[in-house]
Amino acid sequence: MNAPIVQGRAGRWIAIVASLVVVATIVAAIAVMGSPSKQRLMRLDERRVVELGNIADQIEAWRNEHGHIPGSLAELAAAPGVRVPQDPASGQPYGYEVLGASEYRLCAQFDTDTAAETDPQPWRGAVWAHGIGRQCFTRRAAVVRE
């Protein structure tokens, strides 16, 4: 008669320990990776960096074809086959400013800080490292010699 009672208590203790292990694992994962909302902000910033890189590539192609950089992102977007993305969260256009014949500035609003990272992501590198808030990146379109 005592055997079922002992087995029931053992089963309860196993369930409690297993539950504690699951909770500890979830807490550890959040501590290491950050909260889901922080992960979302990081993904949005990663997308912004990729899109700024794509815009820079399109400006480079424009320069190679026309001999100068576009006067605006709207001018760039008017070219056939060119799609100029907008900020994924706000839907606003990225900032663009012509600084010289081949020099320009691209700007975006960021939610996370990658400038202080000691081990930057290999696909991003230090070229697009940014702080929180509006950050601008000065670039120079290469001159193609034929």
Order of alpha helices (4+ residues) and beta strands (2+ residues): alpha-alpha-alpha-beta-beta-beta
